[in-house]
Amino acid sequence: MSLWLGMLILTVNFIAIYKTLRSSAEIGRKYLWVFLICLLPLLGALLWLFKGPKV
């Protein structure tokens, strides 16, 4: 069970980082979001989902 949860969180983080880097946001904001996603894996991805840069 925990392996699946870990894989899910990792996948969501990769998707969040990829979409952040591909967005039209400023470079500084992109790096800040990537830093937050990496620093706080679950919380960072949830924050990105609701407050992150829009494409």
C-alpha positions as CSV (number, residue, x, y, z in Angstrom):
1,M,0.0,0.0,0.0
2,S,2.7,2.5,0.9
3,L,4.6,1.7,-2.2
4,W,1.6,2.6,-4.3
5,L,1.1,5.8,-2.4
6,G,4.8,6.7,-2.8
7,M,4.6,6.0,-6.6
8,L,1.5,8.1,-6.9
9,I,3.1,11.1,-5.0
10,L,6.3,10.8,-7.2
11,T,4.2,10.7,-10.4
12,V,2.1,13.7,-9.4
13,N,5.3,15.6,-8.5
14,F,6.9,14.8,-11.9
15,I,3.8,16.0,-13.7
16,A,3.6,19.2,-11.6
17,I,7.3,20.0,-12.3
18,Y,6.9,19.3,-16.0
19,K,3.8,21.4,-16.3
20,T,5.4,24.2,-14.3
21,L,8.5,24.3,-16.5
22,R,6.4,24.3,-19.6
23,S,4.1,27.1,-18.4
24,S,4.3,30.7,-19.6
25,A,5.1,32.0,-16.1
26,E,8.3,34.0,-15.4
27,I,11.5,32.0,-14.8
28,G,11.8,33.0,-11.2
29,R,8.3,31.9,-10.4
30,K,8.9,28.6,-12.2
31,Y,12.0,27.9,-10.1
32,L,10.2,28.8,-6.9
33,W,7.4,26.4,-7.7
34,V,9.8,23.6,-8.6
35,F,11.7,24.3,-5.3
36,L,8.4,24.1,-3.3
37,I,7.3,20.9,-5.1
38,C,10.7,19.2,-4.4
39,L,11.0,20.5,-0.8
40,L,7.4,19.6,0.2
41,P,6.5,16.6,-2.0
42,L,2.8,16.1,-1.1
43,L,2.0,19.6,0.1
44,G,3.9,21.3,-2.7
45,A,2.0,19.3,-5.4
46,L,-1.3,20.2,-3.8
47,L,-0.4,23.9,-3.6
48,W,0.7,23.8,-7.2
49,L,-2.6,22.2,-8.2
50,F,-4.6,25.0,-6.6
51,K,-2.3,28.0,-6.8
52,G,0.3,27.2,-9.3
53,P,1.0,28.9,-12.7
54,K,-1.8,28.4,-15.2
55,V,-0.9,27.4,-18.7
